[in-house]
Amino acid sequence: MLSWAANRLTEAGIENARCEAEYIFAAGKEISRNQVLAKLSRPVDILSEELFRKNIEKRGQRIPFGYIFNRANFMGYDLKVTGDTLIPRPETEILVEEAAKYLKSKEGNLKVLDIGTGSGNIAIAIAKFTSAQITATDISARALKVASENSGMQNADVRIEFIQSNLYKSLTADYLNYFDLIISNPPYVNLKEYAKIQPEVKKEPKNALVASGKGLGVIKKILTGAGNFLKERGIIFMEIGYNQRKDVEKFITEKVKFTEIEFIKDYEKIDRILKLTL
Ligand SMILES: C[S@@+](CC[C@H](N)C(=O)[O-])C[C@H]1O[C@@H](n2cnc3c(N)ncnc32)[C@H](O)[C@@H]1O
């Protein structure tokens, strides 16, 4: 069965096909891959086999693993993901680590705004790692439904409020100069790059990935509006695209007023996190 699956996935252009097949079998049975490997000579019951073949067919259509099983792990927390939410990426964990480090260094009842919350991964991790109160927004009502479910499952409800909003548009006057920190992993892929992106990523919501104007459209709007919602000396942590540092830096220097600007590198030594102080 695993050999058949590995061939099917290889034909579909998937690398490490055998390994993926083992993970897919394990996930279907809700056991670990190691447990699968330890029991390779055991017979498989018919229901497990049917489910496995169905899941391999889905993966063969380049549906990401996370969407086949509707789950993802972010910073050690299991989250539900659906076709309405992005599947959280490892580099976003650096974004959260940096923001959490900052929040832990401050005292008081800190307020955080998470723009474009998607599955709620960032808001939930911040709630778990710090004592901040979080407002999480997204333009997508469907994504917010998943985020709110995840927040409930992780017992983070009391610390996170969800608001459907196109960036800052639905934030009332109560939120003016209210936040200590704004965090965001916004859409930042440009249309040219999107056209060449791998099939799995095309299964994710396009509006979670793509932004206008060299992919900088949403980033610029977030930076432009931030001053109204941040407190004095408030801070922004934002993920950016692998090649966007120069353009982002230029925009900030010319168009928005911040006192300190810093870029933090990801695991591949790419400037990935923008840290800005008002
Ligand atoms: C790159 S995804 C990030 C999702 C999640 N925070 C994560 O890190 O995996 C960007 C999110 O921004 C949302 N979004 C896109 N345009 C938006 C807008 N104008 N206002 C608010 N949210 C927006 C998308 O629906 C999507 O959930």
The ligand as a MOL file (V3000), in Angstrom:
LIG
                    3D

  0  0  0     0  0            999 V3000
M  V30 BEGIN CTAB
M  V30 COUNTS 27 29 0 0 0
M  V30 BEGIN ATOM
M  V30 1 C -0.9910 35.6220 5.1750 0
M  V30 2 S -2.5930 35.3160 5.8830 0 CHG=1
M  V30 3 C -2.1460 35.1570 7.5810 0
M  V30 4 C -3.0740 34.3060 8.3690 0
M  V30 5 C -2.5450 33.9610 9.7780 0
M  V30 6 N -2.4070 35.1460 10.5970 0
M  V30 7 C -1.2170 33.2160 9.7010 0
M  V30 8 O -0.1990 33.7720 10.1400 0
M  V30 9 O -1.1870 32.0810 9.2150 0 CHG=-1
M  V30 10 C -3.3270 36.9190 5.7610 0
M  V30 11 C -4.7210 37.0640 6.3570 0
M  V30 12 O -5.1260 38.4100 6.1490 0
M  V30 13 C -6.4840 38.4450 5.7880 0
M  V30 14 N -6.6950 39.6710 5.0200 0
M  V30 15 C -6.4220 39.9190 3.7160 0
M  V30 16 N -6.7520 41.1830 3.3890 0
M  V30 17 C -7.2420 41.7700 4.5220 0
M  V30 18 C -7.7630 43.0480 4.8290 0
M  V30 19 N -7.8380 44.0000 3.9100 0
M  V30 20 N -8.1980 43.2790 6.0820 0
M  V30 21 C -8.1220 42.3060 7.0410 0
M  V30 22 N -7.6420 41.0760 6.8030 0
M  V30 23 C -7.2050 40.8050 5.5650 0
M  V30 24 C -6.7250 37.1760 5.0170 0
M  V30 25 O -8.0800 36.7990 5.0440 0
M  V30 26 C -5.7980 36.2010 5.7500 0
M  V30 27 O -6.4890 35.5150 6.7550 0
M  V30 END ATOM
M  V30 BEGIN BOND
M  V30 1 1 1 2
M  V30 2 1 2 3
M  V30 3 1 2 10
M  V30 4 1 3 4
M  V30 5 1 4 5
M  V30 6 1 5 6
M  V30 7 1 5 7
M  V30 8 2 7 8
M  V30 9 1 7 9
M  V30 10 1 10 11
M  V30 11 1 11 12
M  V30 12 1 11 26
M  V30 13 1 12 13
M  V30 14 1 13 14
M  V30 15 1 13 24
M  V30 16 1 14 15
M  V30 17 1 14 23
M  V30 18 2 15 16
M  V30 19 1 16 17
M  V30 20 1 17 18
M  V30 21 2 17 23
M  V30 22 1 18 19
M  V30 23 2 18 20
M  V30 24 1 20 21
M  V30 25 2 21 22
M  V30 26 1 22 23
M  V30 27 1 24 25
M  V30 28 1 24 26
M  V30 29 1 26 27
M  V30 END BOND
M  V30 END CTAB
M  END
